[in-house]
Amino acid sequence: MNYKRKFCPICRNEFVVLNDVEEKAVYCTLKCLSESQNKMNYGLSSSLV
């Protein structure tokens, strides 16, 4: 198994993923994924106002 080190765009922590799922793994935790989704939803709702 080969691994790759990546950096989370939300918290900037380094994490390790398998090469097979490298493109799908963007965030290090579900918390960071949730924060990303909240930022996207905020951006969409503020542009509608």
N, C-alpha and C positions, 0 to 999 in steps of 0.2 A: 504494500500500500504506500502510495506517495501522498505527501501532505504539502500544503502551501500555507504560508503565513499571510494574513490579511489584516487590514485595519478597519475598524468600524467607523463609518462616517459620522455617527452621532456622538459617541463618547471617546473616540480616538484610541481605544484599547486594541491591542494586538490579539488575534485569535487564530487558531489553526483549523483548517478544513481539509477534507480529502480532495484531491485533484478532480475527481469525478463530479463533485458538486460545487466546485469553485465559483462558477458563474452564478449559481443560485444563492449562495451564501453571501449575504451583504452585511447583515447585522450580527453582532456577537451574542445578543440575548433577545428574548421576547420584549423586554422593556425598551430596548433601543428600537426595535421594529414598531412598537406601539407609539413611541415618541415621533418617529418618522411619519407614521400615518396621521397623527394628530397635527403635525406641521402642514401636511398636504391638505387635510380637511380645512384647516384654518385659512390657508391660502386660497382655496376654492370659495369658501363662504365669504371671505372679505372682498373678493373680486366681484361677487354678485350684488353687493350692497351699493 
